[in-house]
């Protein structure tokens, strides 16, 4: 598979995971999220998937789309995967309610999907 095709597949994975995250947290307050363990765990998982896909996008493609906070997405994935005892849920909530909708918009434009 050519690099651009692989990158497109990873970007689609990011978009799908971002949409899942939006669906999971949509309309929930921070306190509601914290009271719903299964939703919180599912949200962590889709954010991990999003970060893993972002990590797999080629550096060349990431450079061409500098409006995406690549290192923040990748770093969040790393924190969730490796620092699970000390996850910053306020950060996860903020990313999910503010960053994810922006990311969805950017990815939809990049991929021509709405």
Buried (B, 14 or more C-beta within 10 A) or exposed (E): EEEEEBBBBBBBBBBBBBBBBBEBBEEBEBEEBBEBEEBBEBBBBBBBBBBBBBBBBEEEBBEEBEEBBBEBBBBBBBBBEEEEEEBEBEBBBEBBBEBBBEBBEBBBEBEEEE
